[in-house]
Amino acid sequence: MRLHQALFHETGDKDIEDRLNYALRHAEVIERFGRFPHRNVILGRETTAEERTWLKQKGGF
């Protein structure tokens, strides 16, 4: 992400900004939950109450 940030700040390229924003959204979820809650069902994991609330609000992103 640091490289994407540096490249975006250097170039201002919209495609790089889009990829950076995509990566940042995913990093925030991992930082908050330590995993991707929208994958719980398929991986056989229990969903916590906090994850359930987030999934309802965000729709899994």
C-alpha distance matrix in Angstrom:
0.0 3.8 5.4 5.0 6.1 8.5 9.7 10.4 12.1 14.0 15.1 15.1 14.9 15.3 14.0 10.6 10.8 12.0 9.3 6.7 9.5 10.1 7.0 7.5 11.2 10.9 9.2 12.0 14.6 13.8 13.9 17.1 18.9 17.5 17.8 18.0 21.4 22.1 22.5 25.1 28.2 27.5 26.6 29.6 28.0 29.5 27.8 28.0 29.5 26.3 24.4 27.4 27.3 23.7 24.3 27.3 25.6 22.4 23.9 21.1 18.6
3.8 0.0 3.8 5.4 5.0 6.1 8.5 9.8 10.5 12.1 14.1 14.6 15.2 16.4 15.7 11.9 12.1 14.2 12.0 9.1 12.0 13.4 10.5 10.4 14.2 14.3 12.1 14.5 17.4 16.6 15.9 19.2 21.4 20.0 20.7 21.3 24.7 25.6 26.1 28.5 31.7 31.0 30.0 33.0 31.2 32.6 30.8 30.7 32.1 28.8 27.3 30.4 30.1 26.5 27.5 30.4 28.4 25.4 27.2 24.6 21.9
5.4 3.8 0.0 3.8 5.4 5.1 6.0 8.4 9.8 10.4 12.0 13.2 13.3 15.1 14.0 10.3 11.6 13.8 11.4 9.4 12.9 14.0 11.6 12.4 16.1 16.1 14.5 17.2 19.9 19.1 19.0 22.3 24.1 22.6 22.8 23.1 26.6 27.2 27.4 30.1 33.1 32.1 31.2 34.4 33.0 34.7 33.0 33.3 34.8 31.6 29.8 32.7 32.6 28.9 29.5 32.4 30.6 27.3 28.8 26.1 23.4
5.0 5.4 3.8 0.0 3.8 5.5 5.0 6.0 8.5 9.7 10.3 10.7 10.4 11.5 10.4 6.7 7.9 10.0 7.8 5.9 9.6 11.0 9.2 10.3 13.7 14.2 13.4 15.9 18.5 18.3 18.5 21.5 23.4 22.2 22.1 21.8 25.1 25.3 25.8 28.8 31.5 30.6 30.2 33.4 32.0 33.6 31.8 32.1 33.4 30.2 28.2 30.9 30.6 26.9 27.3 30.0 28.0 24.6 26.1 23.7 20.7
6.1 5.0 5.4 3.8 0.0 3.8 5.5 5.2 6.1 8.5 10.0 9.8 10.7 11.9 12.0 8.3 7.9 10.9 9.8 6.7 9.5 11.9 10.4 10.1 13.7 14.9 13.6 15.4 18.5 18.7 18.2 20.9 23.4 22.6 23.0 22.8 25.9 26.4 27.3 30.0 32.9 32.4 31.9 34.9 33.2 34.4 32.3 32.2 33.2 29.8 28.2 31.0 30.3 26.6 27.5 30.0 27.6 24.5 26.4 24.3 21.1
8.5 6.1 5.1 5.5 3.8 0.0 3.8 5.5 5.2 6.1 8.6 9.7 11.1 13.4 13.6 10.0 10.4 13.7 12.6 10.1 13.2 15.5 13.9 13.8 17.4 18.5 17.0 18.9 22.0 21.9 21.3 24.2 26.6 25.6 26.1 26.2 29.4 29.9 30.6 33.3 36.3 35.6 35.0 38.1 36.4 37.8 35.8 35.7 36.8 33.3 31.8 34.7 34.0 30.3 31.2 33.8 31.4 28.3 30.2 28.0 24.9
9.7 8.5 6.0 5.0 5.5 3.8 0.0 3.8 5.5 5.0 6.0 7.8 8.3 11.0 10.9 7.5 9.0 12.2 11.1 9.7 13.0 15.0 14.0 14.7 18.0 19.0 18.2 20.4 23.2 23.2 23.1 26.0 28.2 27.1 27.1 26.7 30.0 30.1 30.7 33.7 36.4 35.4 35.1 38.4 37.1 38.6 36.6 36.9 38.1 34.7 32.9 35.5 35.0 31.2 31.7 34.2 31.9 28.6 30.2 28.1 24.8
10.4 9.8 8.4 6.0 5.2 5.5 3.8 0.0 3.8 5.3 5.2 4.9 5.9 8.0 8.9 5.8 6.0 9.6 9.7 8.1 10.7 13.3 13.0 13.3 16.3 17.9 17.5 19.2 22.0 22.7 22.6 25.0 27.4 26.8 26.7 26.0 29.0 28.9 30.0 33.0 35.6 34.9 34.8 38.0 36.6 37.9 35.6 35.8 36.6 33.2 31.5 33.8 33.0 29.3 29.8 32.0 29.5 26.3 28.0 26.3 22.8
12.1 10.5 9.8 8.5 6.1 5.2 5.5 3.8 0.0 3.8 5.7 5.6 8.4 10.7 12.3 9.5 8.9 12.7 13.1 10.9 13.0 16.1 15.6 15.1 18.2 20.2 19.3 20.5 23.7 24.3 23.7 26.1 28.8 28.4 28.7 28.3 31.1 31.4 32.6 35.4 38.2 37.7 37.5 40.5 38.9 39.9 37.6 37.4 38.0 34.5 33.1 35.6 34.5 30.8 31.8 33.9 31.1 28.2 30.3 28.7 25.2
14.0 12.1 10.4 9.7 8.5 6.1 5.0 5.3 3.8 0.0 3.8 6.2 8.5 11.8 13.1 10.5 11.1 14.8 14.9 13.3 15.9 18.6 18.0 18.1 21.3 22.9 22.0 23.6 26.8 27.1 26.6 29.3 31.8 31.1 31.3 30.9 33.9 34.0 35.0 38.0 40.7 39.9 39.7 42.9 41.4 42.7 40.5 40.5 41.3 37.8 36.3 38.8 37.9 34.2 35.0 37.1 34.5 31.4 33.3 31.5 28.1
15.1 14.1 12.0 10.3 10.0 8.6 6.0 5.2 5.7 3.8 0.0 3.8 5.2 8.9 10.4 8.7 9.7 13.0 13.6 12.9 15.3 17.8 17.9 18.4 21.2 22.9 22.7 24.3 27.1 27.8 27.7 30.2 32.5 31.9 31.7 30.9 33.8 33.5 34.6 37.7 40.2 39.3 39.4 42.6 41.4 42.8 40.5 40.9 41.6 38.2 36.5 38.7 37.8 34.1 34.5 36.5 34.0 30.8 32.3 30.8 27.2
15.1 14.6 13.2 10.7 9.8 9.7 7.8 4.9 5.6 6.2 3.8 0.0 3.8 6.3 8.9 7.8 7.4 10.8 12.3 11.5 13.1 15.9 16.6 16.7 19.2 21.3 21.4 22.6 25.4 26.5 26.5 28.5 31.0 30.8 30.6 29.4 32.1 31.7 33.1 36.2 38.6 38.0 38.3 41.4 40.1 41.2 38.7 38.9 39.4 36.0 34.4 36.4 35.3 31.6 32.1 33.8 31.1 28.0 29.7 28.5 24.8
14.9 15.2 13.3 10.4 10.7 11.1 8.3 5.9 8.4 8.5 5.2 3.8 0.0 3.8 5.6 5.4 6.3 8.8 10.2 10.6 12.4 14.5 15.5 16.4 18.6 20.4 21.0 22.5 24.9 26.0 26.5 28.6 30.6 30.3 29.6 28.2 30.9 30.1 31.4 34.7 36.8 35.9 36.5 39.7 38.7 40.0 37.7 38.3 38.9 35.7 33.7 35.5 34.7 31.0 31.1 32.8 30.4 27.1 28.4 27.1 23.5
15.3 16.4 15.1 11.5 11.9 13.4 11.0 8.0 10.7 11.8 8.9 6.3 3.8 0.0 3.8 5.4 4.9 6.2 8.7 9.7 10.4 12.3 14.2 15.1 16.5 18.6 19.7 20.9 23.0 24.5 25.3 27.0 28.9 29.0 28.0 26.2 28.7 27.6 29.1 32.5 34.4 33.6 34.5 37.6 36.7 37.8 35.3 36.0 36.4 33.3 31.3 32.8 31.9 28.3 28.2 29.7 27.3 24.0 25.2 24.2 20.6
14.0 15.7 14.0 10.4 12.0 13.6 10.9 8.9 12.3 13.1 10.4 8.9 5.6 3.8 0.0 3.8 5.4 5.1 6.3 8.6 9.9 10.7 12.4 14.2 15.6 16.9 18.4 20.1 21.8 23.0 24.2 26.1 27.6 27.4 26.1 24.2 26.9 25.6 26.8 30.3 32.1 31.0 31.8 35.1 34.4 35.9 33.7 34.6 35.4 32.5 30.1 31.7 31.2 27.5 27.0 28.9 26.9 23.4 24.1 22.7 19.3
10.6 11.9 10.3 6.7 8.3 10.0 7.5 5.8 9.5 10.5 8.7 7.8 5.4 5.4 3.8 0.0 3.8 5.4 5.1 6.0 8.6 9.8 10.5 12.1 14.3 15.5 16.2 18.2 20.3 21.1 22.0 24.2 25.9 25.4 24.5 23.2 26.1 25.4 26.3 29.7 31.9 30.9 31.2 34.5 33.6 35.1 32.9 33.7 34.6 31.5 29.3 31.3 30.8 27.1 27.0 29.1 27.1 23.5 24.6 22.8 19.5
10.8 12.1 11.6 7.9 7.9 10.4 9.0 6.0 8.9 11.1 9.7 7.4 6.3 4.9 5.4 3.8 0.0 3.8 5.5 5.0 6.1 8.6 9.8 10.3 12.3 14.3 15.1 16.3 18.7 20.0 20.5 22.4 24.5 24.5 23.8 22.3 24.9 24.3 25.8 29.0 31.2 30.7 31.1 34.2 32.9 34.1 31.6 32.0 32.6 29.4 27.4 29.4 28.5 24.8 25.0 26.9 24.5 21.2 22.6 21.2 17.6
12.0 14.2 13.8 10.0 10.9 13.7 12.2 9.6 12.7 14.8 13.0 10.8 8.8 6.2 5.1 5.4 3.8 0.0 3.8 5.4 5.2 6.2 8.7 9.9 10.7 12.6 14.3 15.5 17.2 18.8 19.9 21.5 23.1 23.3 22.0 20.1 22.5 21.5 23.0 26.3 28.3 27.7 28.5 31.5 30.5 31.7 29.2 30.0 30.5 27.6 25.3 26.9 26.3 22.6 22.3 24.2 22.1 18.6 19.6 18.3 14.7
9.3 12.0 11.4 7.8 9.8 12.6 11.1 9.7 13.1 14.9 13.6 12.3 10.2 8.7 6.3 5.1 5.5 3.8 0.0 3.8 5.5 5.0 6.2 8.6 10.0 10.8 12.2 14.3 15.8 16.8 18.2 20.2 21.5 21.1 19.8 18.2 21.1 20.2 21.2 24.6 26.7 25.8 26.2 29.5 28.6 30.1 27.9 28.9 29.9 27.0 24.5 26.5 26.3 22.5 22.2 24.5 22.8 19.1 19.9 17.9 14.7
6.7 9.1 9.4 5.9 6.7 10.1 9.7 8.1 10.9 13.3 12.9 11.5 10.6 9.7 8.6 6.0 5.0 5.4 3.8 0.0 3.8 5.4 5.1 6.1 8.7 10.0 10.4 12.2 14.5 15.3 16.0 18.2 20.1 19.7 19.1 18.0 20.9 20.8 21.9 24.9 27.5 26.9 27.0 30.0 28.7 29.9 27.7 28.1 29.0 25.8 23.8 26.1 25.6 21.8 22.1 24.5 22.5 19.0 20.5 18.4 15.1
9.5 12.0 12.9 9.6 9.5 13.2 13.0 10.7 13.0 15.9 15.3 13.1 12.4 10.4 9.9 8.6 6.1 5.2 5.5 3.8 0.0 3.8 5.4 5.0 6.2 8.7 9.8 10.6 12.7 14.4 15.1 16.6 18.6 18.9 18.2 16.7 19.1 18.8 20.5 23.4 25.9 25.7 26.1 28.9 27.3 28.2 25.6 25.9 26.5 23.3 21.3 23.4 22.6 18.8 19.2 21.3 19.0 15.7 17.4 15.7 12.2
10.1 13.4 14.0 11.0 11.9 15.5 15.0 13.3 16.1 18.6 17.8 15.9 14.5 12.3 10.7 9.8 8.6 6.2 5.0 5.4 3.8 0.0 3.8 5.5 5.3 6.5 8.7 10.2 11.2 12.8 14.4 15.8 17.1 17.2 15.9 13.9 16.5 15.8 17.3 20.4 22.7 22.3 22.7 25.7 24.5 25.6 23.3 24.1 24.9 22.0 19.6 21.5 21.2 17.5 17.2 19.7 17.9 14.3 15.3 13.2 10.0
7.0 10.5 11.6 9.2 10.4 13.9 14.0 13.0 15.6 18.0 17.9 16.6 15.5 14.2 12.4 10.5 9.8 8.7 6.2 5.1 5.4 3.8 0.0 3.8 5.5 5.2 6.1 8.6 10.1 10.7 12.1 14.2 15.6 15.0 14.1 13.0 16.1 16.1 17.1 20.0 22.7 22.1 22.0 25.0 23.6 25.0 22.9 23.5 24.8 21.8 19.4 21.9 21.9 18.2 18.2 21.1 19.6 16.1 17.2 14.6 11.9
7.5 10.4 12.4 10.3 10.1 13.8 14.7 13.3 15.1 18.1 18.4 16.7 16.4 15.1 14.2 12.1 10.3 9.9 8.6 6.1 5.0 5.5 3.8 0.0 3.8 5.4 5.0 6.1 8.8 9.9 10.2 12.2 14.3 14.3 14.2 13.4 16.1 16.7 18.2 20.6 23.6 23.6 23.3 26.0 24.1 24.9 22.5 22.5 23.4 20.1 18.3 20.9 20.4 16.7 17.5 20.2 18.2 15.0 17.0 14.6 11.8
11.2 14.2 16.1 13.7 13.7 17.4 18.0 16.3 18.2 21.3 21.2 19.2 18.6 16.5 15.6 14.3 12.3 10.7 10.0 8.7 6.2 5.3 5.5 3.8 0.0 3.8 5.5 5.3 6.6 9.0 10.0 10.8 12.6 13.4 12.6 11.1 13.3 13.6 15.6 18.0 20.7 21.1 21.2 23.6 21.7 22.3 19.6 19.8 20.4 17.2 15.2 17.6 17.0 13.2 13.8 16.4 14.5 11.2 13.1 10.9 8.0
10.9 14.3 16.1 14.2 14.9 18.5 19.0 17.9 20.2 22.9 22.9 21.3 20.4 18.6 16.9 15.5 14.3 12.6 10.8 10.0 8.7 6.5 5.2 5.4 3.8 0.0 3.8 5.4 5.2 6.4 8.6 10.0 10.8 10.8 9.6 8.2 11.1 11.5 12.8 15.3 18.2 18.2 18.0 20.6 18.9 19.9 17.7 18.3 19.6 16.8 14.3 16.8 17.1 13.4 13.5 16.7 15.6 12.3 13.4 10.4 8.5
9.2 12.1 14.5 13.4 13.6 17.0 18.2 17.5 19.3 22.0 22.7 21.4 21.0 19.7 18.4 16.2 15.1 14.3 12.2 10.4 9.8 8.7 6.1 5.0 5.5 3.8 0.0 3.8 5.4 5.1 6.0 8.5 10.0 9.5 9.6 9.7 12.7 14.1 15.0 17.0 20.3 20.4 19.5 22.0 19.9 20.9 18.8 18.8 20.3 17.2 15.3 18.4 18.5 14.9 15.8 19.1 17.7 14.9 16.5 13.5 11.8
12.0 14.5 17.2 15.9 15.4 18.9 20.4 19.2 20.5 23.6 24.3 22.6 22.5 20.9 20.1 18.2 16.3 15.5 14.3 12.2 10.6 10.2 8.6 6.1 5.3 5.4 3.8 0.0 3.8 5.5 5.0 6.1 8.6 9.4 10.1 10.0 12.1 13.8 15.5 17.0 20.3 21.1 20.4 22.4 19.9 20.2 17.6 17.0 17.9 14.5 13.1 16.2 15.7 12.3 13.9 16.8 15.1 12.7 15.0 12.5 10.9
14.6 17.4 19.9 18.5 18.5 22.0 23.2 22.0 23.7 26.8 27.1 25.4 24.9 23.0 21.8 20.3 18.7 17.2 15.8 14.5 12.7 11.2 10.1 8.8 6.6 5.2 5.4 3.8 0.0 3.8 5.4 5.1 6.0 7.3 7.0 6.5 8.2 10.2 11.9 13.2 16.5 17.5 16.9 18.7 16.2 16.5 14.0 13.8 15.0 11.9 9.9 13.0 13.1 9.7 10.8 14.2 13.2 10.8 12.5 9.7 9.0
13.8 16.6 19.1 18.3 18.7 21.9 23.2 22.7 24.3 27.1 27.8 26.5 26.0 24.5 23.0 21.1 20.0 18.8 16.8 15.3 14.4 12.8 10.7 9.9 9.0 6.4 5.1 5.5 3.8 0.0 3.8 5.4 5.3 4.5 4.9 6.2 8.9 11.4 11.9 13.0 16.6 17.2 15.8 17.8 15.3 16.2 14.3 14.3 16.3 13.5 11.5 15.0 15.7 12.7 13.6 17.2 16.7 14.4 15.6 12.3 12.2
13.9 15.9 19.0 18.5 18.2 21.3 23.1 22.6 23.7 26.6 27.7 26.5 26.5 25.3 24.2 22.0 20.5 19.9 18.2 16.0 15.1 14.4 12.1 10.2 10.0 8.6 6.0 5.0 5.4 3.8 0.0 3.8 5.8 5.6 7.9 9.7 11.8 14.6 15.4 16.1 19.8 20.6 19.1 20.8 17.9 18.2 16.2 15.3 16.9 13.7 12.7 16.4 16.5 13.7 15.5 18.7 17.7 15.9 17.8 15.0 14.4
17.1 19.2 22.3 21.5 20.9 24.2 26.0 25.0 26.1 29.3 30.2 28.5 28.6 27.0 26.1 24.2 22.4 21.5 20.2 18.2 16.6 15.8 14.2 12.2 10.8 10.0 8.5 6.1 5.1 5.4 3.8 0.0 3.8 6.1 8.1 9.5 10.2 13.3 14.8 14.9 18.4 20.0 18.7 19.8 16.6 16.2 13.8 12.3 13.4 10.1 9.6 13.3 13.1 10.6 12.9 15.9 14.9 13.7 15.8 13.5 13.4
18.9 21.4 24.1 23.4 23.4 26.6 28.2 27.4 28.8 31.8 32.5 31.0 30.6 28.9 27.6 25.9 24.5 23.1 21.5 20.1 18.6 17.1 15.6 14.3 12.6 10.8 10.0 8.6 6.0 5.3 5.8 3.8 0.0 3.8 5.3 7.1 7.4 11.0 11.9 11.5 15.1 16.7 15.2 16.1 12.8 12.6 10.5 9.5 11.5 8.9 7.6 11.4 12.3 10.2 11.8 15.1 15.1 13.9 15.2 12.5 13.5
17.5 20.0 22.6 22.2 22.6 25.6 27.1 26.8 28.4 31.1 31.9 30.8 30.3 29.0 27.4 25.4 24.5 23.3 21.1 19.7 18.9 17.2 15.0 14.3 13.4 10.8 9.5 9.4 7.3 4.5 5.6 6.1 3.8 0.0 3.8 7.2 8.9 12.2 12.0 11.9 15.7 16.5 14.4 15.8 12.8 13.5 12.4 12.0 14.6 12.5 10.9 14.5 15.9 13.7 14.7 18.3 18.4 16.8 17.7 14.5 15.4
17.8 20.7 22.8 22.1 23.0 26.1 27.1 26.7 28.7 31.3 31.7 30.6 29.6 28.0 26.1 24.5 23.8 22.0 19.8 19.1 18.2 15.9 14.1 14.2 12.6 9.6 9.6 10.1 7.0 4.9 7.9 8.1 5.3 3.8 0.0 3.8 6.1 8.9 8.4 8.8 12.5 13.0 11.2 13.1 10.6 11.9 10.8 11.6 14.4 12.7 10.1 13.2 15.1 12.8 12.8 16.6 17.2 15.2 15.4 12.0 13.2
18.0 21.3 23.1 21.8 22.8 26.2 26.7 26.0 28.3 30.9 30.9 29.4 28.2 26.2 24.2 23.2 22.3 20.1 18.2 18.0 16.7 13.9 13.0 13.4 11.1 8.2 9.7 10.0 6.5 6.2 9.7 9.5 7.1 7.2 3.8 0.0 3.8 5.5 5.7 7.3 10.7 11.2 10.4 12.6 10.7 12.0 10.3 11.8 14.1 12.4 9.1 11.6 13.6 11.0 10.1 13.9 14.6 12.3 12.1 8.4 9.9
21.4 24.7 26.6 25.1 25.9 29.4 30.0 29.0 31.1 33.9 33.8 32.1 30.9 28.7 26.9 26.1 24.9 22.5 21.1 20.9 19.1 16.5 16.1 16.1 13.3 11.1 12.7 12.1 8.2 8.9 11.8 10.2 7.4 8.9 6.1 3.8 0.0 3.8 5.3 5.3 8.5 10.2 10.0 11.1 8.9 9.2 6.9 8.6 10.8 9.7 6.0 8.0 10.5 8.6 7.4 11.1 12.5 11.0 10.4 7.4 10.0
22.1 25.6 27.2 25.3 26.4 29.9 30.1 28.9 31.4 34.0 33.5 31.7 30.1 27.6 25.6 25.4 24.3 21.5 20.2 20.8 18.8 15.8 16.1 16.7 13.6 11.5 14.1 13.8 10.2 11.4 14.6 13.3 11.0 12.2 8.9 5.5 3.8 0.0 3.8 5.6 7.3 8.6 9.7 11.3 10.2 11.0 8.9 11.4 13.0 12.3 8.5 9.1 11.6 9.6 7.0 10.4 12.1 10.2 8.4 5.4 8.6
22.5 26.1 27.4 25.8 27.3 30.6 30.7 30.0 32.6 35.0 34.6 33.1 31.4 29.1 26.8 26.3 25.8 23.0 21.2 21.9 20.5 17.3 17.1 18.2 15.6 12.8 15.0 15.5 11.9 11.9 15.4 14.8 11.9 12.0 8.4 5.7 5.3 3.8 0.0 3.8 5.7 5.6 6.2 8.6 8.2 10.2 9.5 12.5 15.0 14.6 10.9 11.8 14.8 13.1 10.7 14.0 15.9 13.9 12.1 8.9 11.7
25.1 28.5 30.1 28.8 30.0 33.3 33.7 33.0 35.4 38.0 37.7 36.2 34.7 32.5 30.3 29.7 29.0 26.3 24.6 24.9 23.4 20.4 20.0 20.6 18.0 15.3 17.0 17.0 13.2 13.0 16.1 14.9 11.5 11.9 8.8 7.3 5.3 5.6 3.8 0.0 3.8 5.6 5.2 5.9 4.7 6.4 6.3 9.7 12.6 13.0 9.6 10.3 13.8 12.9 10.9 14.0 16.4 15.2 13.5 10.9 14.1
28.2 31.7 33.1 31.5 32.9 36.3 36.4 35.6 38.2 40.7 40.2 38.6 36.8 34.4 32.1 31.9 31.2 28.3 26.7 27.5 25.9 22.7 22.7 23.6 20.7 18.2 20.3 20.3 16.5 16.6 19.8 18.4 15.1 15.7 12.5 10.7 8.5 7.3 5.7 3.8 0.0 3.8 5.4 5.1 6.0 7.4 7.9 11.7 14.1 15.2 11.9 11.5 15.1 14.8 12.1 14.5 17.4 16.5 14.1 12.2 15.7
27.5 31.0 32.1 30.6 32.4 35.6 35.4 34.9 37.7 39.9 39.3 38.0 35.9 33.6 31.0 30.9 30.7 27.7 25.8 26.9 25.7 22.3 22.1 23.6 21.1 18.2 20.4 21.1 17.5 17.2 20.6 20.0 16.7 16.5 13.0 11.2 10.2 8.6 5.6 5.6 3.8 0.0 3.8 5.6 7.8 10.4 11.3 14.9 17.6 18.3 14.8 14.8 18.2 17.5 14.6 17.2 19.9 18.4 15.8 13.4 16.6
26.6 30.0 31.2 30.2 31.9 35.0 35.1 34.8 37.5 39.7 39.4 38.3 36.5 34.5 31.8 31.2 31.1 28.5 26.2 27.0 26.1 22.7 22.0 23.3 21.2 18.0 19.5 20.4 16.9 15.8 19.1 18.7 15.2 14.4 11.2 10.4 10.0 9.7 6.2 5.2 5.4 3.8 0.0 3.8 5.6 9.1 10.7 14.1 17.3 17.9 14.7 15.4 18.9 18.1 15.9 18.8 21.3 19.8 17.8 15.0 17.9
29.6 33.0 34.4 33.4 34.9 38.1 38.4 38.0 40.5 42.9 42.6 41.4 39.7 37.6 35.1 34.5 34.2 31.5 29.5 30.0 28.9 25.7 25.0 26.0 23.6 20.6 22.0 22.4 18.7 17.8 20.8 19.8 16.1 15.8 13.1 12.6 11.1 11.3 8.6 5.9 5.1 5.6 3.8 0.0 3.8 6.8 9.3 12.8 15.9 17.3 14.5 14.7 18.5 18.4 16.3 18.9 21.7 20.9 18.9 16.5 19.9
28.0 31.2 33.0 32.0 33.2 36.4 37.1 36.6 38.9 41.4 41.4 40.1 38.7 36.7 34.4 33.6 32.9 30.5 28.6 28.7 27.3 24.5 23.6 24.1 21.7 18.9 19.9 19.9 16.2 15.3 17.9 16.6 12.8 12.8 10.6 10.7 8.9 10.2 8.2 4.7 6.0 7.8 5.6 3.8 0.0 3.8 6.4 9.4 12.8 14.0 11.5 12.3 15.9 15.9 14.4 17.2 19.8 19.1 17.7 15.3 18.5
29.5 32.6 34.7 33.6 34.4 37.8 38.6 37.9 39.9 42.7 42.8 41.2 40.0 37.8 35.9 35.1 34.1 31.7 30.1 29.9 28.2 25.6 25.0 24.9 22.3 19.9 20.9 20.2 16.5 16.2 18.2 16.2 12.6 13.5 11.9 12.0 9.2 11.0 10.2 6.4 7.4 10.4 9.1 6.8 3.8 0.0 3.8 6.4 9.6 11.5 9.7 10.0 13.6 14.3 13.2 15.5 18.2 18.3 17.2 15.3 18.7
27.8 30.8 33.0 31.8 32.3 35.8 36.6 35.6 37.6 40.5 40.5 38.7 37.7 35.3 33.7 32.9 31.6 29.2 27.9 27.7 25.6 23.3 22.9 22.5 19.6 17.7 18.8 17.6 14.0 14.3 16.2 13.8 10.5 12.4 10.8 10.3 6.9 8.9 9.5 6.3 7.9 11.3 10.7 9.3 6.4 3.8 0.0 3.8 6.6 8.2 6.0 6.3 9.8 10.5 9.7 12.0 14.6 14.8 14.0 12.4 15.7
28.0 30.7 33.3 32.1 32.2 35.7 36.9 35.8 37.4 40.5 40.9 38.9 38.3 36.0 34.6 33.7 32.0 30.0 28.9 28.1 25.9 24.1 23.5 22.5 19.8 18.3 18.8 17.0 13.8 14.3 15.3 12.3 9.5 12.0 11.6 11.8 8.6 11.4 12.5 9.7 11.7 14.9 14.1 12.8 9.4 6.4 3.8 0.0 3.8 5.4 5.1 6.1 8.7 9.8 10.4 12.3 14.3 15.1 15.2 13.9 16.8
29.5 32.1 34.8 33.4 33.2 36.8 38.1 36.6 38.0 41.3 41.6 39.4 38.9 36.4 35.4 34.6 32.6 30.5 29.9 29.0 26.5 24.9 24.8 23.4 20.4 19.6 20.3 17.9 15.0 16.3 16.9 13.4 11.5 14.6 14.4 14.1 10.8 13.0 15.0 12.6 14.1 17.6 17.3 15.9 12.8 9.6 6.6 3.8 0.0 3.8 5.4 5.0 6.2 8.6 9.8 10.7 12.5 14.1 14.6 14.3 16.9
26.3 28.8 31.6 30.2 29.8 33.3 34.7 33.2 34.5 37.8 38.2 36.0 35.7 33.3 32.5 31.5 29.4 27.6 27.0 25.8 23.3 22.0 21.8 20.1 17.2 16.8 17.2 14.5 11.9 13.5 13.7 10.1 8.9 12.5 12.7 12.4 9.7 12.3 14.6 13.0 15.2 18.3 17.9 17.3 14.0 11.5 8.2 5.4 3.8 0.0 3.8 5.4 5.2 6.2 8.6 10.0 10.7 12.0 13.3 12.7 14.7
24.4 27.3 29.8 28.2 28.2 31.8 32.9 31.5 33.1 36.3 36.5 34.4 33.7 31.3 30.1 29.3 27.4 25.3 24.5 23.8 21.3 19.6 19.4 18.3 15.2 14.3 15.3 13.1 9.9 11.5 12.7 9.6 7.6 10.9 10.1 9.1 6.0 8.5 10.9 9.6 11.9 14.8 14.7 14.5 11.5 9.7 6.0 5.1 5.4 3.8 0.0 3.8 5.4 5.0 6.0 8.6 9.8 10.1 10.8 9.5 11.9
27.4 30.4 32.7 30.9 31.0 34.7 35.5 33.8 35.6 38.8 38.7 36.4 35.5 32.8 31.7 31.3 29.4 26.9 26.5 26.1 23.4 21.5 21.9 20.9 17.6 16.8 18.4 16.2 13.0 15.0 16.4 13.3 11.4 14.5 13.2 11.6 8.0 9.1 11.8 10.3 11.5 14.8 15.4 14.7 12.3 10.0 6.3 6.1 5.0 5.4 3.8 0.0 3.8 5.4 5.1 6.2 8.7 9.9 9.8 9.7 12.6
27.3 30.1 32.6 30.6 30.3 34.0 35.0 33.0 34.5 37.9 37.8 35.3 34.7 31.9 31.2 30.8 28.5 26.3 26.3 25.6 22.6 21.2 21.9 20.4 17.0 17.1 18.5 15.7 13.1 15.7 16.5 13.1 12.3 15.9 15.1 13.6 10.5 11.6 14.8 13.8 15.1 18.2 18.9 18.5 15.9 13.6 9.8 8.7 6.2 5.2 5.4 3.8 0.0 3.8 5.5 5.2 6.3 8.5 9.6 10.3 12.4
23.7 26.5 28.9 26.9 26.6 30.3 31.2 29.3 30.8 34.2 34.1 31.6 31.0 28.3 27.5 27.1 24.8 22.6 22.5 21.8 18.8 17.5 18.2 16.7 13.2 13.4 14.9 12.3 9.7 12.7 13.7 10.6 10.2 13.7 12.8 11.0 8.6 9.6 13.1 12.9 14.8 17.5 18.1 18.4 15.9 14.3 10.5 9.8 8.6 6.2 5.0 5.4 3.8 0.0 3.8 5.4 5.1 5.8 7.6 7.6 9.1
24.3 27.5 29.5 27.3 27.5 31.2 31.7 29.8 31.8 35.0 34.5 32.1 31.1 28.2 27.0 27.0 25.0 22.3 22.2 22.1 19.2 17.2 18.2 17.5 13.8 13.5 15.8 13.9 10.8 13.6 15.5 12.9 11.8 14.7 12.8 10.1 7.4 7.0 10.7 10.9 12.1 14.6 15.9 16.3 14.4 13.2 9.7 10.4 9.8 8.6 6.0 5.1 5.5 3.8 0.0 3.8 5.5 5.2 4.9 5.0 7.8
27.3 30.4 32.4 30.0 30.0 33.8 34.2 32.0 33.9 37.1 36.5 33.8 32.8 29.7 28.9 29.1 26.9 24.2 24.5 24.5 21.3 19.7 21.1 20.2 16.4 16.7 19.1 16.8 14.2 17.2 18.7 15.9 15.1 18.3 16.6 13.9 11.1 10.4 14.0 14.0 14.5 17.2 18.8 18.9 17.2 15.5 12.0 12.3 10.7 10.0 8.6 6.2 5.2 5.4 3.8 0.0 3.8 5.8 5.4 7.7 9.9
25.6 28.4 30.6 28.0 27.6 31.4 31.9 29.5 31.1 34.5 34.0 31.1 30.4 27.3 26.9 27.1 24.5 22.1 22.8 22.5 19.0 17.9 19.6 18.2 14.5 15.6 17.7 15.1 13.2 16.7 17.7 14.9 15.1 18.4 17.2 14.6 12.5 12.1 15.9 16.4 17.4 19.9 21.3 21.7 19.8 18.2 14.6 14.3 12.5 10.7 9.8 8.7 6.3 5.1 5.5 3.8 0.0 3.8 5.8 8.2 8.9
22.4 25.4 27.3 24.6 24.5 28.3 28.6 26.3 28.2 31.4 30.8 28.0 27.1 24.0 23.4 23.5 21.2 18.6 19.1 19.0 15.7 14.3 16.1 15.0 11.2 12.3 14.9 12.7 10.8 14.4 15.9 13.7 13.9 16.8 15.2 12.3 11.0 10.2 13.9 15.2 16.5 18.4 19.8 20.9 19.1 18.3 14.8 15.1 14.1 12.0 10.1 9.9 8.5 5.8 5.2 5.8 3.8 0.0 3.8 5.3 5.1
23.9 27.2 28.8 26.1 26.4 30.2 30.2 28.0 30.3 33.3 32.3 29.7 28.4 25.2 24.1 24.6 22.6 19.6 19.9 20.5 17.4 15.3 17.2 17.0 13.1 13.4 16.5 15.0 12.5 15.6 17.8 15.8 15.2 17.7 15.4 12.1 10.4 8.4 12.1 13.5 14.1 15.8 17.8 18.9 17.7 17.2 14.0 15.2 14.6 13.3 10.8 9.8 9.6 7.6 4.9 5.4 5.8 3.8 0.0 3.8 5.4
21.1 24.6 26.1 23.7 24.3 28.0 28.1 26.3 28.7 31.5 30.8 28.5 27.1 24.2 22.7 22.8 21.2 18.3 17.9 18.4 15.7 13.2 14.6 14.6 10.9 10.4 13.5 12.5 9.7 12.3 15.0 13.5 12.5 14.5 12.0 8.4 7.4 5.4 8.9 10.9 12.2 13.4 15.0 16.5 15.3 15.3 12.4 13.9 14.3 12.7 9.5 9.7 10.3 7.6 5.0 7.7 8.2 5.3 3.8 0.0 3.8
18.6 21.9 23.4 20.7 21.1 24.9 24.8 22.8 25.2 28.1 27.2 24.8 23.5 20.6 19.3 19.5 17.6 14.7 14.7 15.1 12.2 10.0 11.9 11.8 8.0 8.5 11.8 10.9 9.0 12.2 14.4 13.4 13.5 15.4 13.2 9.9 10.0 8.6 11.7 14.1 15.7 16.6 17.9 19.9 18.5 18.7 15.7 16.8 16.9 14.7 11.9 12.6 12.4 9.1 7.8 9.9 8.9 5.1 5.4 3.8 0.0
